[in-house]
Amino acid sequence: MGLWEQLCYESHHAPPKNDAGGTEVSTGVASFLKDTIPAPKAFSKRFFNIRHWTDMPCGGHFAALEEPELLVEAIRTFFRSSCK
């Protein structure tokens, strides 16, 4: 069983409590189409304070090398929306 599968299984069978280790820090996610382990949005929202989520049309595990313009724009958008 992979890490994400285990985490999803555990979160489904034992819902997180307030002290489950989540964070209130504003979080931005850039989910690239061909990443090796796609970020599960519903699961991520349970533990992170997701302020910005971008599903990228291309790119993979090495997104900064493969699609630097897309990544930079996603980061800029996150900070513009989070720092108001």
C-alpha positions as CSV (number, residue, x, y, z in Angstrom):
1,M,0.0,0.0,0.0
2,G,1.4,3.4,-0.9
3,L,1.6,6.4,1.4
4,W,-1.3,8.3,-0.1
5,E,-3.5,5.2,0.0
6,Q,-2.6,4.5,3.6
7,L,-3.3,8.1,4.6
8,C,-6.6,8.1,2.8
9,Y,-7.6,4.8,4.3
10,E,-6.7,6.0,7.8
11,S,-8.5,9.3,7.4
12,H,-11.6,7.6,6.2
13,H,-11.7,5.1,9.1
14,A,-10.5,7.5,11.8
15,P,-11.7,11.1,10.9
16,P,-9.2,13.7,12.1
17,K,-9.8,15.6,15.3
18,N,-8.9,19.2,16.0
19,D,-5.5,18.1,17.2
20,A,-4.8,15.8,14.2
21,G,-1.7,17.8,13.1
22,G,-3.3,20.0,10.5
23,T,-2.2,23.5,10.0
24,E,-3.9,26.9,9.8
25,V,-1.1,28.3,7.7
26,S,-2.4,29.5,4.3
27,T,-1.5,26.9,1.7
28,G,-1.4,26.9,-2.1
29,V,-1.3,23.8,-4.2
30,A,-0.3,23.5,-7.8
31,S,-1.4,20.0,-8.9
32,F,0.5,19.0,-12.1
33,L,-1.2,16.7,-14.5
34,K,1.5,14.1,-14.8
35,D,2.9,14.3,-11.2
36,T,4.0,10.9,-9.8
37,I,1.5,11.2,-6.9
38,P,-1.4,13.5,-7.6
39,A,-2.5,15.6,-4.6
40,P,-6.0,14.4,-3.5
41,K,-7.9,17.7,-3.1
42,A,-10.6,16.5,-0.7
43,F,-8.0,14.9,1.6
44,S,-5.7,17.9,1.5
45,K,-8.5,20.2,2.5
46,R,-9.0,18.2,5.7
47,F,-5.5,18.9,7.0
48,F,-4.4,22.2,5.3
49,N,-5.8,25.7,5.1
50,I,-6.1,25.6,1.3
51,R,-6.4,29.2,0.0
52,H,-5.5,28.5,-3.6
53,W,-5.6,25.3,-5.7
54,T,-4.5,25.1,-9.4
55,D,-5.0,22.0,-11.5
56,M,-2.3,22.4,-14.1
57,P,-2.9,21.3,-17.7
58,C,0.6,19.7,-18.1
59,G,3.8,19.1,-16.3
60,G,4.9,16.5,-13.8
61,H,7.1,15.8,-10.9
62,F,9.8,18.2,-11.9
63,A,7.3,21.0,-12.6
64,A,9.8,23.8,-11.9
65,L,12.0,22.5,-14.8
66,E,9.2,21.3,-17.1
67,E,6.7,24.2,-16.8
68,P,8.4,27.1,-14.9
69,E,6.0,29.8,-16.2
70,L,2.9,27.9,-15.1
71,L,4.5,27.3,-11.6
72,V,5.6,30.9,-11.2
73,E,2.1,32.2,-12.2
74,A,0.4,29.8,-9.7
75,I,2.8,31.0,-6.9
76,R,2.2,34.7,-7.8
77,T,-1.6,34.2,-7.8
78,F,-1.5,32.4,-4.4
79,F,0.5,35.3,-2.8
80,R,-1.7,38.0,-4.4
81,S,-4.9,36.3,-3.1
82,S,-3.4,35.4,0.3
83,C,-1.7,38.7,1.2
84,K,-4.7,41.0,0.9
